[in-house]
Amino acid sequence: MAATFIGAGTVGLKNNPTVTVPTGYAAGDLLVIFITSSVTPTTPTGWTLKTSFTTSPQYYIYTKTATSSESSVTITANVTTAAAVMTCYRNVNTSSFDAISTAKNSASTISLSTNTLTTTAANDLILNIYFTTGVNGSWVAPLGTNVEVSTISTNLDRNILIVDELQASIGTSTARTGTFSATVGMSCVQIALLDATTTVTSGNFFRLF
């Protein structure tokens, strides 16, 4: 069964943003928090920092395997320039990402393409994630992708765009370009989520049939 995006919670903004649990989550799902902030946040209790980027606009990505009872999370990032959201995925391996691309950023742009990555298992769900500094505007998602989160700012908030696509075969992913409606500082990264039939043992991937 292929990896599936279940949903996204409410986007939290500014000082110590609170993210809500996506509707429809279930025990065993993968929960992911994406945050962009001008200060380093404190890792929430029970969550694991999977990757981060400390050049503006900075981002931090945390994961957790869902239990049967989850609640909203307040991110400790006491700063006026922060945005965060929680997403949920089903039928994915919650113990490991397949791959994470090298981050990319620009201090002033309207569009930015992610670096590619190389998957090592079939049926990965590829996420392309984009973050901006605090500028008003809206996103144009890359063609060929499904939109998970697309924020619109009218109050100089930071912005997040998350899109996904299923990559059926092992190999190099496709670089995707996110576009914003105003010139802005932007960072982006690509992540490959393993489907649940792939297990990880001593750094090797095995398929379960």
PyRosetta script that sets phi, psi and omega in degrees:
from pyrosetta import init, pose_from_sequence

init()
pose = pose_from_sequence("MAATFIGAGTVGLKNNPTVTVPTGYAAGDLLVIFITSSVTPTTPTGWTLKTSFTTSPQYYIYTKTATSSESSVTITANVTTAAAVMTCYRNVNTSSFDAISTAKNSASTISLSTNTLTTTAANDLILNIYFTTGVNGSWVAPLGTNVEVSTISTNLDRNILIVDELQASIGTSTARTGTFSATVGMSCVQIALLDATTTVTSGNFFRLF")
pose.set_psi(1, 133.1)
pose.set_omega(1, -174.5)
pose.set_phi(2, -73.6)
pose.set_psi(2, 153.1)
pose.set_omega(2, 174.6)
pose.set_phi(3, -60.7)
pose.set_psi(3, 144.5)
pose.set_omega(3, -174.5)
pose.set_phi(4, -135.9)
pose.set_psi(4, 134.7)
pose.set_omega(4, 170.0)
pose.set_phi(5, -80.8)
pose.set_psi(5, 124.0)
pose.set_omega(5, -177.8)
pose.set_phi(6, -90.3)
pose.set_psi(6, -43.5)
pose.set_omega(6, -179.1)
pose.set_phi(7, 168.0)
pose.set_psi(7, 176.2)
pose.set_omega(7, 178.7)
pose.set_phi(8, -128.7)
pose.set_psi(8, 145.7)
pose.set_omega(8, 176.2)
pose.set_phi(9, -83.6)
pose.set_psi(9, -173.0)
pose.set_omega(9, 178.7)
pose.set_phi(10, -70.6)
pose.set_psi(10, 137.9)
pose.set_omega(10, 178.1)
pose.set_phi(11, -73.6)
pose.set_psi(11, 130.9)
pose.set_omega(11, 175.4)
pose.set_phi(12, -98.0)
pose.set_psi(12, 143.4)
pose.set_omega(12, -175.2)
pose.set_phi(13, -129.2)
pose.set_psi(13, 154.7)
pose.set_omega(13, 170.5)
pose.set_phi(14, 63.8)
pose.set_psi(14, -145.9)
pose.set_omega(14, -170.2)
pose.set_phi(15, -57.5)
pose.set_psi(15, 125.6)
pose.set_omega(15, 175.4)
pose.set_phi(16, 44.6)
pose.set_psi(16, 62.6)
pose.set_omega(16, -174.6)
pose.set_phi(17, -64.1)
pose.set_psi(17, 143.8)
pose.set_omega(17, 176.2)
pose.set_phi(18, -104.8)
pose.set_psi(18, 131.1)
pose.set_omega(18, 177.2)
pose.set_phi(19, -110.5)
pose.set_psi(19, 139.0)
pose.set_omega(19, -180.0)
pose.set_phi(20, -96.8)
pose.set_psi(20, 157.6)
pose.set_omega(20, 179.6)
pose.set_phi(21, -76.6)
pose.set_psi(21, 133.9)
pose.set_omega(21, 179.7)
pose.set_phi(22, -60.2)
pose.set_psi(22, 140.5)
pose.set_omega(22, 175.5)
pose.set_phi(23, -63.4)
pose.set_psi(23, 137.0)
pose.set_omega(23, 176.2)
pose.set_phi(24, 93.6)
pose.set_psi(24, 0.9)
pose.set_omega(24, 179.4)
pose.set_phi(25, -66.1)
pose.set_psi(25, 158.6)
pose.set_omega(25, 178.1)
pose.set_phi(26, -142.3)
pose.set_psi(26, 159.9)
pose.set_omega(26, 177.0)
pose.set_phi(27, -56.7)
pose.set_psi(27, 136.0)
pose.set_omega(27, -179.3)
pose.set_phi(28, 94.9)
pose.set_psi(28, -13.0)
pose.set_omega(28, 175.8)
pose.set_phi(29, -70.7)
pose.set_psi(29, 161.5)
pose.set_omega(29, 173.8)
pose.set_phi(30, -94.6)
pose.set_psi(30, 122.1)
pose.set_omega(30, 173.4)
pose.set_phi(31, -101.7)
pose.set_psi(31, 138.3)
pose.set_omega(31, -179.3)
pose.set_phi(32, -132.3)
pose.set_psi(32, 131.5)
pose.set_omega(32, 172.9)
pose.set_phi(33, -108.2)
pose.set_psi(33, 128.3)
pose.set_omega(33, 174.7)
pose.set_phi(34, -111.0)
pose.set_psi(34, 129.0)
pose.set_omega(34, 177.7)
pose.set_phi(35, -137.1)
pose.set_psi(35, 139.0)
pose.set_omega(35, 169.4)
pose.set_phi(36, -118.2)
pose.set_psi(36, 128.6)
pose.set_omega(36, -173.4)
pose.set_phi(37, -154.9)
pose.set_psi(37, 147.1)
pose.set_omega(37, 178.6)
pose.set_phi(38, -81.0)
pose.set_psi(38, -4.1)
pose.set_omega(38, 172.2)
pose.set_phi(39, -126.1)
pose.set_psi(39, 155.6)
pose.set_omega(39, 179.6)
pose.set_phi(40, -73.6)
pose.set_psi(40, 120.9)
pose.set_omega(40, 179.1)
pose.set_phi(41, -76.8)
pose.set_psi(41, 163.0)
pose.set_omega(41, 172.7)
pose.set_phi(42, -83.7)
pose.set_psi(42, 132.5)
pose.set_omega(42, 178.9)
pose.set_phi(43, -62.1)
pose.set_psi(43, 124.5)
pose.set_omega(43, -179.3)
pose.set_phi(44, -62.5)
pose.set_psi(44, 147.6)
pose.set_omega(44, 179.4)
pose.set_phi(45, -58.9)
pose.set_psi(45, 130.4)
pose.set_omega(45, 178.7)
pose.set_phi(46, 87.5)
pose.set_psi(46, -2.8)
pose.set_omega(46, -179.8)
pose.set_phi(47, -108.4)
pose.set_psi(47, 159.7)
pose.set_omega(47, 179.8)
pose.set_phi(48, -121.8)
pose.set_psi(48, 129.4)
pose.set_omega(48, 174.2)
pose.set_phi(49, -73.1)
pose.set_psi(49, 118.6)
pose.set_omega(49, -177.6)
pose.set_phi(50, -95.4)
pose.set_psi(50, -36.6)
pose.set_omega(50, 178.3)
pose.set_phi(51, -163.1)
pose.set_psi(51, 154.8)
pose.set_omega(51, 179.3)
pose.set_phi(52, -151.4)
pose.set_psi(52, 165.4)
pose.set_omega(52, 179.8)
pose.set_phi(53, -144.6)
pose.set_psi(53, 125.6)
pose.set_omega(53, -168.8)
pose.set_phi(54, -109.8)
pose.set_psi(54, 15.5)
pose.set_omega(54, 171.9)
pose.set_phi(55, -103.1)
pose.set_psi(55, 135.4)
pose.set_omega(55, -173.7)
pose.set_phi(56, -58.4)
pose.set_psi(56, 135.5)
pose.set_omega(56, -6.3)
pose.set_phi(57, -78.6)
pose.set_psi(57, 123.3)
pose.set_omega(57, -176.5)
pose.set_phi(58, -68.4)
pose.set_psi(58, 153.1)
pose.set_omega(58, 172.8)
pose.set_phi(59, -143.5)
pose.set_psi(59, 158.6)
pose.set_omega(59, -179.2)
pose.set_phi(60, -142.9)
pose.set_psi(60, 133.4)
pose.set_omega(60, -176.5)
pose.set_phi(61, -126.0)
pose.set_psi(61, 123.5)
pose.set_omega(61, -176.4)
pose.set_phi(62, -119.2)
pose.set_psi(62, 150.4)
pose.set_omega(62, 178.0)
pose.set_phi(63, -130.6)
pose.set_psi(63, 160.7)
pose.set_omega(63, 178.1)
pose.set_phi(64, -159.6)
pose.set_psi(64, 140.6)
pose.set_omega(64, 170.6)
pose.set_phi(65, -82.0)
pose.set_psi(65, 124.1)
pose.set_omega(65, -174.5)
pose.set_phi(66, -67.2)
pose.set_psi(66, 141.3)
pose.set_omega(66, 168.5)
pose.set_phi(67, -96.0)
pose.set_psi(67, -176.4)
pose.set_omega(67, 179.8)
pose.set_phi(68, -75.1)
pose.set_psi(68, -11.6)
pose.set_omega(68, -178.7)
pose.set_phi(69, -137.7)
pose.set_psi(69, 101.9)
pose.set_omega(69, 179.1)
pose.set_phi(70, -115.5)
pose.set_psi(70, 154.6)
pose.set_omega(70, 179.4)
pose.set_phi(71, -135.0)
pose.set_psi(71, 171.7)
pose.set_omega(71, 179.9)
pose.set_phi(72, -61.5)
pose.set_psi(72, 157.3)
pose.set_omega(72, -177.3)
pose.set_phi(73, -125.5)
pose.set_psi(73, 129.3)
pose.set_omega(73, 173.8)
pose.set_phi(74, -98.4)
pose.set_psi(74, 122.9)
pose.set_omega(74, -179.0)
pose.set_phi(75, -85.7)
pose.set_psi(75, 127.5)
pose.set_omega(75, 176.7)
pose.set_phi(76, -81.1)
pose.set_psi(76, 93.7)
pose.set_omega(76, 177.2)
pose.set_phi(77, -147.9)
pose.set_psi(77, 81.7)
pose.set_omega(77, -171.3)
pose.set_phi(78, -79.7)
pose.set_psi(78, 80.9)
pose.set_omega(78, -176.3)
pose.set_phi(79, -154.6)
pose.set_psi(79, 152.1)
pose.set_omega(79, -176.3)
pose.set_phi(80, -78.2)
pose.set_psi(80, -12.7)
pose.set_omega(80, -176.9)
pose.set_phi(81, -113.3)
pose.set_psi(81, 81.8)
pose.set_omega(81, 178.1)
pose.set_phi(82, -145.7)
pose.set_psi(82, 150.9)
pose.set_omega(82, 172.2)
pose.set_phi(83, -148.6)
pose.set_psi(83, 143.4)
pose.set_omega(83, -176.5)
pose.set_phi(84, -150.8)
pose.set_psi(84, 153.6)
pose.set_omega(84, 177.3)
pose.set_phi(85, -153.5)
pose.set_psi(85, 150.7)
pose.set_omega(85, 175.6)
pose.set_phi(86, -111.0)
pose.set_psi(86, 134.1)
pose.set_omega(86, 176.2)
pose.set_phi(87, -121.0)
pose.set_psi(87, 166.1)
pose.set_omega(87, -176.4)
pose.set_phi(88, -135.3)
pose.set_psi(88, 138.5)
pose.set_omega(88, -179.6)
pose.set_phi(89, -132.3)
pose.set_psi(89, 142.8)
pose.set_omega(89, 179.6)
pose.set_phi(90, -120.0)
pose.set_psi(90, 154.6)
pose.set_omega(90, -178.8)
pose.set_phi(91, 62.6)
pose.set_psi(91, 35.6)
pose.set_omega(91, 174.1)
pose.set_phi(92, -120.6)
pose.set_psi(92, 155.9)
pose.set_omega(92, 175.7)
pose.set_phi(93, -76.2)
pose.set_psi(93, 115.8)
pose.set_omega(93, -174.6)
pose.set_phi(94, -83.7)
pose.set_psi(94, -6.4)
pose.set_omega(94, -176.1)
pose.set_phi(95, -89.5)
pose.set_psi(95, -16.9)
pose.set_omega(95, -174.1)
pose.set_phi(96, -160.0)
pose.set_psi(96, 143.6)
pose.set_omega(96, 164.6)
pose.set_phi(97, -81.1)
pose.set_psi(97, 152.6)
pose.set_omega(97, 174.3)
pose.set_phi(98, -72.9)
pose.set_psi(98, -48.1)
pose.set_omega(98, -178.0)
pose.set_phi(99, -159.4)
pose.set_psi(99, 155.4)
pose.set_omega(99, 174.7)
pose.set_phi(100, -130.9)
pose.set_psi(100, 130.4)
pose.set_omega(100, -179.6)
pose.set_phi(101, -74.7)
pose.set_psi(101, 166.1)
pose.set_omega(101, 169.9)
pose.set_phi(102, -68.2)
pose.set_psi(102, 135.4)
pose.set_omega(102, 179.8)
pose.set_phi(103, -68.0)
pose.set_psi(103, 156.9)
pose.set_omega(103, 176.3)
pose.set_phi(104, -136.7)
pose.set_psi(104, 145.7)
pose.set_omega(104, 176.8)
pose.set_phi(105, -149.4)
pose.set_psi(105, 162.7)
pose.set_omega(105, 175.4)
pose.set_phi(106, -143.4)
pose.set_psi(106, 139.3)
pose.set_omega(106, -179.8)
pose.set_phi(107, -75.3)
pose.set_psi(107, -20.4)
pose.set_omega(107, -177.0)
pose.set_phi(108, -157.5)
pose.set_psi(108, 108.0)
pose.set_omega(108, -176.6)
pose.set_phi(109, -161.2)
pose.set_psi(109, 168.1)
pose.set_omega(109, 169.2)
pose.set_phi(110, -113.2)
pose.set_psi(110, -11.4)
pose.set_omega(110, 178.6)
pose.set_phi(111, -150.5)
pose.set_psi(111, 151.7)
pose.set_omega(111, -178.6)
pose.set_phi(112, -151.6)
pose.set_psi(112, 136.5)
pose.set_omega(112, 179.2)
pose.set_phi(113, -101.2)
pose.set_psi(113, 138.7)
pose.set_omega(113, 176.0)
pose.set_phi(114, -69.5)
pose.set_psi(114, 152.0)
pose.set_omega(114, 165.9)
pose.set_phi(115, -71.9)
pose.set_psi(115, 154.2)
pose.set_omega(115, 178.6)
pose.set_phi(116, -84.6)
pose.set_psi(116, 169.7)
pose.set_omega(116, 173.4)
pose.set_phi(117, -137.8)
pose.set_psi(117, 170.3)
pose.set_omega(117, 178.8)
pose.set_phi(118, -116.3)
pose.set_psi(118, 117.9)
pose.set_omega(118, 179.0)
pose.set_phi(119, -78.7)
pose.set_psi(119, 153.5)
pose.set_omega(119, 178.5)
pose.set_phi(120, -117.1)
pose.set_psi(120, 3.4)
pose.set_omega(120, 179.0)
pose.set_phi(121, -143.1)
pose.set_psi(121, 153.3)
pose.set_omega(121, 178.6)
pose.set_phi(122, -76.4)
pose.set_psi(122, 158.7)
pose.set_omega(122, 173.8)
pose.set_phi(123, 63.7)
pose.set_psi(123, 35.4)
pose.set_omega(123, 172.2)
pose.set_phi(124, -72.7)
pose.set_psi(124, 146.1)
pose.set_omega(124, 170.3)
pose.set_phi(125, -96.0)
pose.set_psi(125, 115.7)
pose.set_omega(125, -176.5)
pose.set_phi(126, -93.0)
pose.set_psi(126, 123.6)
pose.set_omega(126, 175.4)
pose.set_phi(127, -104.6)
pose.set_psi(127, 133.0)
pose.set_omega(127, 169.8)
pose.set_phi(128, -113.1)
pose.set_psi(128, 122.9)
pose.set_omega(128, -173.2)
pose.set_phi(129, -123.6)
pose.set_psi(129, 134.2)
pose.set_omega(129, -177.8)
pose.set_phi(130, -128.3)
pose.set_psi(130, 142.1)
pose.set_omega(130, -179.3)
pose.set_phi(131, -132.5)
pose.set_psi(131, 145.5)
pose.set_omega(131, 175.9)
pose.set_phi(132, -124.5)
pose.set_psi(132, 164.6)
pose.set_omega(132, 166.7)
pose.set_phi(133, -74.1)
pose.set_psi(133, -177.1)
pose.set_omega(133, -173.6)
pose.set_phi(134, -80.4)
pose.set_psi(134, 93.5)
pose.set_omega(134, 178.9)
pose.set_phi(135, -139.5)
pose.set_psi(135, 141.0)
pose.set_omega(135, 176.9)
pose.set_phi(136, -71.7)
pose.set_psi(136, 141.6)
pose.set_omega(136, 177.4)
pose.set_phi(137, 155.4)
pose.set_psi(137, -169.2)
pose.set_omega(137, -177.0)
pose.set_phi(138, -144.6)
pose.set_psi(138, 167.9)
pose.set_omega(138, -173.4)
pose.set_phi(139, -101.0)
pose.set_psi(139, 152.7)
pose.set_omega(139, 162.7)
pose.set_phi(140, -117.1)
pose.set_psi(140, 117.3)
pose.set_omega(140, -175.8)
pose.set_phi(141, -75.3)
pose.set_psi(141, 153.1)
pose.set_omega(141, 176.8)
pose.set_phi(142, -63.3)
pose.set_psi(142, 143.2)
pose.set_omega(142, 174.7)
pose.set_phi(143, -63.3)
pose.set_psi(143, 146.8)
pose.set_omega(143, 176.7)
pose.set_phi(144, 83.4)
pose.set_psi(144, 11.8)
pose.set_omega(144, -179.0)
pose.set_phi(145, -126.2)
pose.set_psi(145, 163.1)
pose.set_omega(145, 175.5)
pose.set_phi(146, -104.8)
pose.set_psi(146, 130.9)
pose.set_omega(146, -177.1)
pose.set_phi(147, -81.7)
pose.set_psi(147, 125.4)
pose.set_omega(147, 173.9)
pose.set_phi(148, -97.4)
pose.set_psi(148, -47.3)
pose.set_omega(148, -179.4)
pose.set_phi(149, -139.6)
pose.set_psi(149, 133.4)
pose.set_omega(149, 176.4)
pose.set_phi(150, -146.8)
pose.set_psi(150, 100.8)
pose.set_omega(150, -175.4)
pose.set_phi(151, -84.8)
pose.set_psi(151, 154.5)
pose.set_omega(151, 174.9)
pose.set_phi(152, -124.7)
pose.set_psi(152, 125.1)
pose.set_omega(152, -177.1)
pose.set_phi(153, -108.4)
pose.set_psi(153, 131.6)
pose.set_omega(153, 173.0)
pose.set_phi(154, -124.6)
pose.set_psi(154, 6.9)
pose.set_omega(154, -175.7)
pose.set_phi(155, -135.6)
pose.set_psi(155, 35.2)
pose.set_omega(155, 179.1)
pose.set_phi(156, 57.2)
pose.set_psi(156, 33.9)
pose.set_omega(156, 176.7)
pose.set_phi(157, -82.0)
pose.set_psi(157, 157.0)
pose.set_omega(157, 168.7)
pose.set_phi(158, -68.1)
pose.set_psi(158, 158.3)
pose.set_omega(158, -173.7)
pose.set_phi(159, -128.7)
pose.set_psi(159, 150.5)
pose.set_omega(159, 179.7)
pose.set_phi(160, -132.8)
pose.set_psi(160, 135.4)
pose.set_omega(160, 170.6)
pose.set_phi(161, -126.9)
pose.set_psi(161, 128.0)
pose.set_omega(161, 176.5)
pose.set_phi(162, -128.5)
pose.set_psi(162, 124.3)
pose.set_omega(162, 176.4)
pose.set_phi(163, -128.5)
pose.set_psi(163, 158.0)
pose.set_omega(163, 179.8)
pose.set_phi(164, -136.7)
pose.set_psi(164, 164.4)
pose.set_omega(164, 172.9)
pose.set_phi(165, -158.6)
pose.set_psi(165, 148.5)
pose.set_omega(165, 179.3)
pose.set_phi(166, -89.0)
pose.set_psi(166, 129.0)
pose.set_omega(166, 175.0)
pose.set_phi(167, -107.5)
pose.set_psi(167, 107.0)
pose.set_omega(167, -171.5)
pose.set_phi(168, -71.0)
pose.set_psi(168, -32.1)
pose.set_omega(168, -173.3)
pose.set_phi(169, -113.5)
pose.set_psi(169, 153.3)
pose.set_omega(169, 175.7)
pose.set_phi(170, -65.8)
pose.set_psi(170, 139.9)
pose.set_omega(170, 176.6)
pose.set_phi(171, 148.9)
pose.set_psi(171, -164.4)
pose.set_omega(171, -177.5)
pose.set_phi(172, -76.9)
pose.set_psi(172, 133.4)
pose.set_omega(172, 178.9)
pose.set_phi(173, -76.4)
pose.set_psi(173, 175.4)
pose.set_omega(173, 178.2)
pose.set_phi(174, -100.4)
pose.set_psi(174, 129.3)
pose.set_omega(174, 174.2)
pose.set_phi(175, -67.8)
pose.set_psi(175, 134.0)
pose.set_omega(175, -178.6)
pose.set_phi(176, -120.8)
pose.set_psi(176, 142.8)
pose.set_omega(176, -175.6)
pose.set_phi(177, -107.3)
pose.set_psi(177, 121.8)
pose.set_omega(177, 172.7)
pose.set_phi(178, -96.0)
pose.set_psi(178, 139.2)
pose.set_omega(178, -176.5)
pose.set_phi(179, -125.0)
pose.set_psi(179, 134.1)
pose.set_omega(179, 177.9)
pose.set_phi(180, -109.4)
pose.set_psi(180, 158.0)
pose.set_omega(180, -173.9)
pose.set_phi(181, -83.9)
pose.set_psi(181, -1.1)
pose.set_omega(181, 178.6)
pose.set_phi(182, -143.2)
pose.set_psi(182, 158.0)
pose.set_omega(182, 176.3)
pose.set_phi(183, -67.2)
pose.set_psi(183, 133.0)
pose.set_omega(183, -168.4)
pose.set_phi(184, -157.7)
pose.set_psi(184, 159.9)
pose.set_omega(184, 166.7)
pose.set_phi(185, -78.0)
pose.set_psi(185, 132.1)
pose.set_omega(185, -174.3)
pose.set_phi(186, -138.5)
pose.set_psi(186, 141.1)
pose.set_omega(186, 171.3)
pose.set_phi(187, -125.5)
pose.set_psi(187, 154.7)
pose.set_omega(187, 177.9)
pose.set_phi(188, -151.9)
pose.set_psi(188, 159.4)
pose.set_omega(188, 179.9)
pose.set_phi(189, -154.4)
pose.set_psi(189, 154.8)
pose.set_omega(189, 177.4)
pose.set_phi(190, -120.2)
pose.set_psi(190, 136.4)
pose.set_omega(190, -178.2)
pose.set_phi(191, -130.1)
pose.set_psi(191, 138.8)
pose.set_omega(191, 176.2)
pose.set_phi(192, -108.4)
pose.set_psi(192, 121.1)
pose.set_omega(192, 176.5)
pose.set_phi(193, -95.1)
pose.set_psi(193, 128.4)
pose.set_omega(193, 176.1)
pose.set_phi(194, -71.8)
pose.set_psi(194, 143.1)
pose.set_omega(194, 173.9)
pose.set_phi(195, -76.9)
pose.set_psi(195, 165.8)
pose.set_omega(195, -170.1)
pose.set_phi(196, -69.3)
pose.set_psi(196, -13.5)
pose.set_omega(196, -179.9)
pose.set_phi(197, -85.1)
pose.set_psi(197, 0.8)
pose.set_omega(197, 177.6)
pose.set_phi(198, -104.6)
pose.set_psi(198, 124.3)
pose.set_omega(198, 175.6)
pose.set_phi(199, -109.4)
pose.set_psi(199, 160.0)
pose.set_omega(199, -177.3)
pose.set_phi(200, -119.3)
pose.set_psi(200, 123.2)
pose.set_omega(200, 177.9)
pose.set_phi(201, -134.6)
pose.set_psi(201, 115.7)
pose.set_omega(201, 177.8)
pose.set_phi(202, 51.7)
pose.set_psi(202, 42.2)
pose.set_omega(202, 175.9)
pose.set_phi(203, 82.0)
pose.set_psi(203, -0.1)
pose.set_omega(203, 179.1)
pose.set_phi(204, -108.5)
pose.set_psi(204, 150.2)
pose.set_omega(204, -179.3)
pose.set_phi(205, -102.3)
pose.set_psi(205, 138.7)
pose.set_omega(205, 178.1)
pose.set_phi(206, -130.3)
pose.set_psi(206, 141.9)
pose.set_omega(206, 177.2)
pose.set_phi(207, -93.5)
pose.set_psi(207, 140.9)
pose.set_omega(207, 174.3)
pose.set_phi(208, -107.9)
pose.set_psi(208, 132.4)
pose.set_omega(208, -177.2)
pose.set_phi(209, -125.8)
pose.dump_pdb("model.pdb")
